[in-house]
Amino acid sequence: ASSARAVFLWSYRALQPEAARAFRLLSLATGPDLGLDACAALLGTQPAAARALLDILAAAHLVQEHRRNRYRMHDLLRIFSSECFRDDEPAAARQQAASRLVNWFVHAADAASQVLAPHRRRVLSIVADDSGFPTYDAALEWYSVEHRNASAAVQLAAEWRLYDLAWKLAIIMFSYYNLNKGWREYLTTLGTALDATRRAGNDLGTAWVLNATGVAYGSIAHYEEALNCLEQSLTLSRTTGDQQGASVALNNLGETYRRAGSYERAIELFEMDRQFCHDNGDGNGESVCLNNLGKAWLALGNIAEAIRCQTRALEIRPRVTDPHAEAEILNDLGEAYRRCRQYSHSSQSYQQALAAYQKAGDALGAAQVAVSLAELAHERGELLEARQRASEALALSATVDEDDASALRRQIDTLQRQLDCVGSLVDGR
């Protein structure tokens, strides 16, 4: 290690001042890698100038361009770079560099999230004029490449006491994790954000982060933790006068109670929130509540009320592209139709939901709908269709988080064994 450090020191001292500064500042990027635009923001320059400096560092073997316009640094080099950053970079310049990098991630992530979930409540007041994400797929691709780097930026913000940026970036990323389903990974980022809001004494920010944390816990069936977070979020939202935040917390509390099997309590909370959304002209919020109400009524056996709620949810959903919100309603409506044996309507809703989930980039949602279509075909006696849908679900599960994939594969395996059994009986006749 000492020998390597001597080589690094020789290479570093041979650099021109601007290149040496770039090498020092790159120590702040602790994610898997860093794109050219993010490097330019970190260095406080334009992409062309940043590229020229990075070429110098790559030629000196101090950074690696492992993909086109994406750079990374060996762990030992990063340690050495951090030492140079601490020893050679003025204190004010260190803080400014951290702020530039985190701000870049905040605004890029927010621009992508506006495309992925246009109706989701935002923590930033500005609207991007030129987001750089002309399509849904472009925004989703940005997150698929950058989400771990953005998580590292949340940690960086907390370390440099950029508390307001830390929690806002974490919340902005919710739109992606709601599609990606990497809830355990996201909980780590949210923990950093929650600590940041509490250190800053920011009750409004704490309410936002607790709400997202509650959703994440509820999504992995940790209901006690979810309810605790969401109750705190509701209280803080009301205390700070954030009525919309209180509305969101009410809905998420209802959904957590529904998942936990407390359907009457869930309906009570959904109705409270639905009325608030209706009175305040929040069509998106009311649509979400109606769909959740439908799921709760279906669990209680009131299929007609479930279909009424979910049909109405589709009717009032804002006409802005949001394939994930549409997919959830269509999937739940398909389940309600299936329960009352309206198989044609059920199949149509499921197929529309599958297409919407795939468009949204939600592999877990798509795989679950494929399983539902397979089960529906089995119920109708269409064994070939059931086998095809089961195979489709199995292929989709390959791209899903391992915990979710394991549960899906067990469900698919059970279905396939049932199909094999039925097939054997048919062959025996």
N, C-alpha and C positions, 0 to 999 in steps of 0.2 A: 504493500500500500504506500509506503514512504517513497519507494522508487517511482511508482506511478505518479505520486504527487509532485515529485521533482520534474517529471516530464510535463505535467500539466502546467506547472509554474513557468517553465521555460517557454511553452507555447503561448501562455497568457501574456507574458511580458513582451513577447515578440509582436503582439497585436498593436495595431493603431488604436488611438484612444477611443474612437467611436465603436470599433469592433469589440474592444475590451469591455466597454460599458454595456454593449448588447449581451455579451457573454454573462456579465454579472446579473443583469436584469432577468435573464432567462431562468435563473434559479427560482423565481417566484412561480413558475409554471410547474406545478407538482402533479398534474394529471398525466394520462398516458402519453399525450403529445400536444402540440400546439400548431394551429393553422397559421398561414401567412397573415391573414387579416388581424388575428388576435395578437400575433407577434408585433405587427405594426402599431397596434394600440398600446401594447406594453412599452414599446420603445419610443412612443410619442412621435411617430413619423408616418410617411406614406408607404403603402405596400411595396412600391418599386425600390425605395431606399432601404426598407427592411430586408427585402430580398437580397440586395447587394451585400449587406452586412452578414446575413446568414450564409451566403455563398463563401464569404471569407472564413467564417467559423467552420463551415463544413470542410473547406480545403485544409484547415488546420486540424481536422479531426476532433473538434470540440463540440460539434453537434452533428446529427445525422438527419438527412432528408430521406426518411424511410418510405414516404409516399409523396407524390407530387404536391408541393406546397404544404407539406406537413412535417414537423420537426420534432425530434426527441433527443434526450441527452442520457448517456449512461449514468447509472446511479453514483458511481465514484466521481464522475465529472460534476454531477449535480451537487454533491457534498462540497467539492472544491469551489464550485461556482458560488455556493451559499457563503462560504468563508470570504471570498473576494467581495461579494455583495455587502457583507457585514463590515469588512475592514476598509473598503475603498470607495464605497458609495455614500455620499452625504445623507444624513438622516432625513432631511426634507425630501430629497430625491427618492429615497426608498419608499416613503409613504405615498408620494405622488405616483410612482410606478405601480404600486399595488392597487391604488384607486383606479388608474387607467385600465388595467387589465380586468378588474372586477366589473367596472362600468361597461366595458365592451360586452362581457357575457350577459349582464343584466339586459341591455338593450337588444342584443341579438336574440336572446332567449325569449324576451317579451314579444319581439316581432314574429318569431316562429309560432309562439303560443296563440297570438291573435289569429293566425291562419288555422291552427289545429282546433281551437275551441273559441270561435268568435263571440259566443255568448257568455263565456265565463267571466266572472268579476275580476277586474284587474287592479293591481296595486300601484301601477304607474298611471299618472294623469296624462302623459303625452301619448300621442298616436303617431306611429311611424309613417312618414310620408313615402318612403321608399325602403320597404323592409328587406328587399333582396330575396323574398320568398314569393314568387309569382304564383305558385301552385301549392296545394296541400302536400303533395309528394315531396316537394323541395323542402318544406318546413319539417316534415317528418324525417327526411334524410339528414338534415342539419342536427336534429336532436340525437339521432342514432349514432352519429359520429361524435358529437360534442357533450353528451349528457354527463359523462364521467369527468370531463374537464370542467364543466359547469359546477359539478359537485365539489371539485377541488377548489374552485373559485369561491364557493360559499365558505369553505374552511379558511381560505386565505383572507377573506374579508373579516371573519371573526378574529383571526390572529392579529390583524392590523387595526382592530377596533372600528372597522367600517360596518357597524352593527346594522344600520338601516339597509345597507346594500345586501348584507348577509341574509337577512330574513326575507327580503323581497325577492331575491334571486331564487331562494328555496321554494317560495310560493309559486313563482312564475313557472317553475319546472313541474308543477302538479299536472298540467295538461299532458305532458309527455308520459309521466308515470301512470296516469290513468289509462293510457293506451298500452304501455309497456308491461305493466303489472309487476314491476320490480319493487314491490312495496318494502321489502326488508332493506334493500339498498337505500331506498328513499327515506326510510325512518332514521337512518344514520345522519343524513343531510338535515332532516328536520330537527333532530336533536341538537345539532350545532346551531341551527337557526333559533330554536327556542331559548337556548342559553344566551344567544346574542340579544334577543328582545328583553330578556329579564335583566341582563347586565345594563342595558340602556334604560330600563324602567319604562318600556314602551308597552302599555297595556293593549293598545289597538293591534300592534304587531303580534303580541303574544296570543291574542284571540284568533288572528288569522292562522298562525302556526299550529295552535292547538286544534283548530278545526281540521286542517290537513292531516295532522297526526292521528286524530280520531278516525278519519276515513281510512288511513293506511292500516291502523290496527284492526278496524272492522273488516277490512278486506282480507285479512289473514286469520279471521275468526278469533281475535283476541278481544272479546266483547267488553269485558270489564274495563280494560285499559281504554278502549274506544269511548265508552260511555263517560268515563271520568274526564277524558280530554274534551269531549264535546259539551258536557255540562259546564266545564270551566270556560270554554269558548263562548257559550251562550250568555253566561253571567257577565263576562268581560265585554262582550259586544253590547249588551244592554247598558252596562255602566258607562261605556264610552260614547253611547248614543249612536252606535253603528247599527241601524235597523236592518239593513240588508245583510250584514254579517250575522245578526240574530236569526234572520230568516233562513240563511244557509245552514246554520247550526241546528235549527229546528228540524229541517228536512233530513239532515245527516243523522240526528238522534233517532228520528223515526225509522230511517233505513236500518240503523244498527239494531233497534228493538225488533224490527221485522226479521232480520237475519237470525236474531237470537231466539225467535219464536214467540215473542210477546206482541201478537198481532193487534189486539185491541188498543194497547198503548201506542203502537205505531200509527194506527189510524187516527187516533186523537191528535198526535203531533202533526201528521200530514195535513189534517183538516185545518188546524190552526195556521200552518204555513201557507196552504193553498189560498185561504181567505186573505191573508196578508198580501200575497202575490197578486191576487185578483184585484184587490182594492188599490194597489199601487201600480197597476198596469205592467206587471212583470210577466209577460207571456211565457218566456222561457222557464222561469221558476215555477209557474203554475203548471206548465206541461210536465216538468220533472215530478212535481208533487202528485199530479193525477196518475202518472204511470206507476209511481211507488204505491199509491193508494190501490191501484188495480192489483198489484202483486199481493198486497196484504189481504184484500177481499178474496182473491183466488185461494190463498192459504186457508181462509175460513170457509171455503166452499161456495161462496157467492159468485158464481161464474158470470152471471149476467151483469152484475155491478162491475166486475173486473173488466169485462169487455167494454162496457160503457165508458169507464174511466180512461182506458188506454186508447180507445177510438177518439175520444175527445182530446187526449194528449197529443195525438198525431195532428188533429185538426188545428189546434192553436199553436203548435210549435212554430217559432219564427222561421220565415222562409229564407234563412241564410244557411249556406252550406255548412253542415255539422254532421257528418256521416255517423259519428259515434253515438250522438244523442238519438238520432233516428234509428240506429241499429238496436239500441237497448229497448226502445218502445216496440219495435217490430218483433223482436225476439219474445218479449213478454206477451204480446198480443197473440203470437203464434202458440205459446203455451196455453193461454186461456182457451183459444179455439180448439186446441187438441184435447183439453180436458172435457169439453162438451161434444167431442167427436165430430166437429165440423172440420173434417180432415182436409178438404180442398182449401178452405180459408187458412187453416193452420200451415199447410205446406207453402202457400203463397207468401205468408208473412215470414216464415222461417227463411225462405230463399231470398227474399228482399233483405232480411237481416244479415244473412251470410255475406251478400254482396257489399252491404254497407260496412260491416266489420272489416272485411278485407280491404276496402277502400280506406278505412280509417287506420289501418295498420295494427289492429288489435287481434293478434294471432290467437290468444286465449278465447276471446269472444267468438271468433270464427270457428274454432275447433269445437266449442261447446254447442254452437248451432248445428254444426255438421253431425254431432252425436244425436241431437234432438231430431234431425231429419232422418237419421238412421233408425231411431226408435219409432218414429212415426211410420216409416215404411214397414217396419216389422209389425206394428199394430195393424196395418192395412193388409198384411200378408204378401207384401211385395219384397220377397227375399233377396232378389238380385239387386234391387235399388238399395235395400238396407245394407248389404255387403259393400256396395260401392261407396255409400256415405260413411260407413264405418272406416273404410280404408282411407277416405279423404280426411276424416277426423284424425286418424293415426298419423298421417303425413303432416297435418297442421300442428299436431302436438310436439313435433320435433323442434319447433322454434319457440316453444313456450318455456317459461321458468320451470326448473326441475320439479319443485314441489307441486305446482299446478299440473305439470305434465304427468306426474306419477298418478295423481287422482284421476285424470282423464283416461290414462291407459288402463287403469283398473276398470273404469266404467265401460270402455270399449271392449276390453277382454271379456267382461261379463256378457255384453251384448253379442259378441261373436260366438261365445259358447252356446248361448240360447239359439242363435241362428243355425249353428252346427247341429244342435239337437233337433230342431224343427226339420232341417234338411234331411237328417237321417230317418225321421219318421215318414217324411214324404217319399223318400227313396224306398223305404220298406214296403209301402203300399204298392 
